[in-house]
């Protein structure tokens, strides 16, 4: 009788794609397309690519995410994974055109979202600088107007 380790169970749910090198998770999936696995005896649900990192690379520090180089949500190949922050993840999504908003060329007020009029905020979101200045001017004027009525 052989005793299966957690890595044996994990590898039993992987299809290795020869062309791309991706290890595709064939187990259960979350609704958003990421693989779903249970971790150890506690039965905690975890994304399969995070479990792959833990099994093959080690612990994941607090506040750090496991990101994909290959942009395949259910890929669990540790060579296709790397650690990064949520800002890194958002920045990668914009650079790789994975975020639907990254295709926008103009903001809602029709200002261009490029060059000197574009800023990436700490959450990785694209911000129109012209609109941001207009909002600041409005709220500064509103603050002065309210201060006079007191």
C-alpha positions, -999 to +999 in steps of 0.1 A: +000+000+000+014+034-010+008+065+010-001+095-011+015+128-001-002+161-007+020+167-038+010+133-052-027+142-048-020+176-063-001+163-093-029+138-100-051+168-109-027+183-134-026+181-172+008+191-185+003+210-218+034+202-239+032+232-263+029+260-237+045+243-207+014+252-186+003+227-160-035+230-163-055+223-132-082+197-139-098+197-104-126+219-092-127+255-102-138+288-086-164+307-107-137+332-118-117+305-136-090+299-110-084+263-099-097+254-064-079+230-041-082+222-004-051+226+018-041+199+042-063+184+068-080+216+077-099+216+044-094+253+037-103+262+002-073+278-016-065+288-052-046+260-069-018+282-081-012+294-045-011+257-033+014+250-061+037+278-049+035+264-013+042+228-024+071+236-048+086+269-036+077+274+000+056+298+021+039+330+008+046+361+029+016+380+042+003+407+018+019+390-012+001+374-041+011+346-064+009+360-100+010+343-134+036+349-161+015+330-186-019+347-180-036+313-178-058+314-146-058+276-140-020+271-147-002+257-117+033+254-131+056+269-105+079+281-133+050+302-146+043+318-112+060+346-093+053+366-061+041+402-063+019+428-047-017+437-058-002+468-075+021+445-095-009+424-105-029+454-116+000+469-134+006+436-153-031+434-162-029+468-177+003+462-196-009+428-209-043+442-218-060+416-195-081+443-178-110+454-199-104+490-188-069+489-202-084+491-237-100+525-229-082+553-248-103+581-232-119+587-198-157+593-193-151+630-200-133+622-233-098+632-221-071+610-235-058+583-211-022+584-222+011+603-219+011+632-194-026+629-187-023+594-173-014+583-138-015+549-122-027+551-086-014+529-058-042+504-064-030+500-100-059+519-115-055+544-144-065+579-135-072+609-158-051+638-144-074+664-160-105+650-143-086+646-110-076+683-112-112+693-120-125+673-090-099+689-067-108+724-079-145+717-074-141+704-039-117+732-029-142+758-041-170+739-023-150+739+009-144+777+007-181+783-001-193+763+029-167+779+052-181+814+043-217+803+053-206+793+088 
